[in-house]
Structures are given as C-alpha cells and as structure tokens.
C-alpha cells in the first residue's frame, strides 16, 4: 500500500527554519561561553574554580 505525501516549503518557511537553527546555535554558544569556567572546573583535577562577584 503506497501513500503519496505532497509537501511544499515556501521560501518564508525555509527562512524561518534556518533562523530557528541559527538562533539555537547562537544560544548554545552564549550559554557555553557564560558557563565555560564551571564546565572546565568539573573536569580539571584538584583546581578550584574562582567565582567573580
């Protein structure tokens, strides 16, 4: 039994999908930058992470 699926992505939908992907990657990058010392502190041996206040 075959079913045909017709899908059309207009340029506006494609642009929106690309913006969502780029925005998500940017958010991950900013989050990684903000928490980089804590992340590396978890994997470093015996070194304490100093927090700035």
Legacy VTK file of the C-alpha trace (Angstrom):
# vtk DataFile Version 3.0
C-alpha trace
ASCII
DATASET POLYDATA
POINTS 53 float
0.000 0.000 0.000
1.612 3.249 -1.134
0.700 6.652 0.144
1.836 9.811 -1.547
2.778 12.781 0.534
2.990 16.196 -1.028
4.870 18.804 0.940
5.792 22.298 -0.093
8.098 24.608 1.804
7.889 28.141 0.534
10.885 30.489 0.943
9.330 32.053 4.043
9.079 28.696 5.820
12.607 27.741 4.826
13.910 31.069 6.089
12.097 30.598 9.388
13.581 27.119 9.844
17.087 28.465 9.168
16.550 31.318 11.651
15.428 28.854 14.318
18.528 26.704 13.772
20.928 29.675 13.769
19.248 31.158 16.851
19.500 27.843 18.673
23.189 27.524 17.838
23.806 31.105 18.982
22.014 30.410 22.275
24.113 27.297 22.866
27.286 29.270 22.088
26.427 32.084 24.504
25.485 29.601 27.227
28.761 27.724 26.759
30.704 30.985 26.952
28.950 32.039 30.161
29.487 28.704 31.924
32.870 27.714 30.415
34.821 28.044 33.693
32.337 25.900 35.589
32.350 23.262 32.865
36.153 23.119 32.712
36.323 23.202 36.528
34.346 19.988 36.699
36.890 18.180 34.546
40.075 19.731 35.973
41.977 17.894 38.660
42.253 19.494 42.068
41.951 23.082 40.880
39.286 25.247 42.442
37.120 27.477 40.298
37.075 31.077 41.488
33.814 32.898 41.044
33.756 36.626 40.448
31.161 38.568 42.382
LINES 1 54
53 0 1 2 3 4 5 6 7 8 9 10 11 12 13 14 15 16 17 18 19 20 21 22 23 24 25 26 27 28 29 30 31 32 33 34 35 36 37 38 39 40 41 42 43 44 45 46 47 48 49 50 51 52
